[in-house]
């Protein structure tokens, strides 16, 4: 049984799983490439040709994976476009959680620091004035 003061030495379980997983992926990739590029006669001569699927899958599996990834990416982007409001919609500027800027003038005694203003959203006209008004930029 471990005492409270005693430290446990050694790698974490997640580090071990990560290392084993990365090594397994490298080994599987090398085996896949060897199977895909080595001629059939060589595989037959060492007696392992009949245990593997046809060479068609050496080309088909990466292509199916890439097409699946491409379709998923297009679907994800399309879903985001469908769920986003139009740029002309006021919902892109204001929603139920918008906070208007309030005039916060606390009563302070001499020598007291002014408290931080309450959080609020910056109005789009103020942002446009700050970014594009040439008089304010000087």
C-alpha positions as CSV (number, residue, x, y, z in Angstrom):
1,X,0.0,0.0,0.0
2,X,1.3,3.5,-0.9
3,X,1.9,6.0,1.8
4,X,0.7,9.5,1.3
5,X,4.2,10.9,1.1
6,X,5.5,8.3,-1.3
7,X,5.7,9.3,-5.0
8,X,4.9,6.9,-7.8
9,X,7.7,6.7,-10.4
10,X,7.4,5.7,-14.0
11,X,5.5,6.8,-17.0
12,X,1.9,7.7,-17.0
13,X,-0.6,5.3,-18.5
14,X,-1.6,7.8,-21.2
15,X,2.1,8.2,-22.2
16,X,2.5,4.4,-22.6
17,X,-0.7,4.1,-24.6
18,X,0.4,7.0,-26.8
19,X,3.8,5.5,-27.4
20,X,2.4,2.0,-28.2
21,X,-0.2,3.6,-30.4
22,X,2.3,5.6,-32.5
23,X,4.6,2.6,-32.9
24,X,1.7,0.4,-33.9
25,X,0.6,2.9,-36.6
26,X,4.1,3.1,-38.0
27,X,4.4,-0.7,-38.1
28,X,1.0,-1.1,-39.7
29,X,1.8,1.6,-42.3
30,X,5.1,-0.2,-43.2
31,X,3.3,-3.6,-43.5
32,X,0.6,-2.0,-45.6
33,X,3.2,-0.4,-48.0
34,X,5.2,-3.6,-48.2
35,X,2.1,-5.6,-49.1
36,X,1.0,-2.9,-51.6
37,X,4.4,-2.7,-53.5
38,X,6.0,-6.1,-53.2
39,X,5.2,-8.4,-56.2
40,X,2.7,-11.2,-55.8
41,X,5.3,-13.9,-56.7
42,X,7.5,-12.9,-53.8
43,X,4.6,-13.0,-51.3
44,X,3.7,-16.5,-52.7
45,X,7.3,-17.7,-52.4
46,X,7.4,-16.9,-48.7
47,X,3.9,-18.4,-48.2
48,X,1.9,-15.4,-47.0
49,X,0.2,-14.2,-50.2
50,X,-3.0,-16.1,-49.5
51,X,-3.5,-14.5,-46.1
52,X,-3.9,-11.0,-47.4
53,X,-6.7,-9.4,-49.4
54,X,-6.3,-8.6,-53.1
55,X,-4.0,-5.8,-54.2
56,X,-7.1,-3.8,-55.3
57,X,-7.5,-2.7,-51.7
58,X,-3.9,-1.2,-51.6
59,X,-5.3,1.5,-53.9
60,X,-8.9,1.5,-52.8
61,X,-8.5,1.9,-49.1
62,X,-6.5,5.2,-49.2
63,X,-8.9,6.5,-51.9
64,X,-12.0,5.6,-50.0
65,X,-10.5,7.3,-46.9
66,X,-9.6,10.5,-48.8
67,X,-13.1,10.7,-50.4
68,X,-14.8,10.0,-47.1
69,X,-12.7,12.8,-45.5
70,X,-13.5,15.2,-48.4
71,X,-17.2,14.5,-48.2
72,X,-17.2,14.9,-44.4
73,X,-15.4,18.3,-44.8
74,X,-17.8,19.5,-47.4
75,X,-20.7,18.4,-45.3
76,X,-19.3,20.1,-42.2
77,X,-18.7,23.4,-44.0
78,X,-22.2,23.3,-45.6
79,X,-23.8,22.6,-42.2
80,X,-22.0,25.7,-40.8
81,X,-23.2,27.8,-43.7
82,X,-26.7,26.6,-43.2
83,X,-26.7,27.3,-39.5
84,X,-25.2,30.8,-39.7
85,X,-27.4,33.9,-40.1
86,X,-27.2,36.0,-43.2
87,X,-24.7,38.9,-43.1
88,X,-27.6,41.3,-43.4
89,X,-29.4,39.9,-40.4
90,X,-29.4,41.8,-37.2
91,X,-28.9,38.5,-35.4
92,X,-25.2,38.8,-36.3
93,X,-25.0,42.0,-34.3
94,X,-27.5,41.5,-31.5
95,X,-28.9,38.5,-29.7
96,X,-30.5,37.6,-26.4
97,X,-27.1,37.8,-24.6
98,X,-26.1,41.3,-25.9
99,X,-25.3,43.8,-23.3
100,X,-25.8,47.5,-24.0
101,X,-23.2,50.0,-22.7
102,X,-24.6,51.7,-19.7
103,X,-23.4,55.0,-18.2
104,X,-21.7,54.0,-15.0
105,X,-20.9,56.9,-12.8
106,X,-20.3,55.6,-9.3
107,X,-20.3,58.0,-6.3
108,X,-16.7,58.2,-5.1
109,X,-15.1,59.9,-2.3
110,X,-11.9,61.8,-2.8
111,X,-8.9,59.5,-3.2
112,X,-10.9,56.4,-4.1
113,X,-10.0,54.5,-7.2
114,X,-12.7,54.4,-9.9
115,X,-14.1,50.8,-10.2
116,X,-14.1,48.8,-13.4
117,X,-17.0,49.5,-15.7
118,X,-19.6,46.7,-16.1
119,X,-19.0,44.4,-19.1
120,X,-20.8,45.3,-22.3
121,X,-20.7,44.8,-26.0
122,X,-19.0,47.4,-28.2
123,X,-21.4,48.9,-30.7
124,X,-20.6,48.3,-34.3
125,X,-20.7,52.0,-35.1
126,X,-18.1,52.7,-32.5
127,X,-15.9,49.9,-34.0
128,X,-16.3,51.4,-37.5
129,X,-15.4,54.8,-36.2
130,X,-12.3,53.6,-34.5
131,X,-11.2,51.6,-37.5
132,X,-12.2,53.7,-40.4
133,X,-12.6,57.3,-39.2
134,X,-9.5,59.2,-40.4
135,X,-9.9,62.0,-37.8
136,X,-9.6,59.5,-34.9
137,X,-6.7,57.7,-36.4
138,X,-4.4,60.7,-36.1
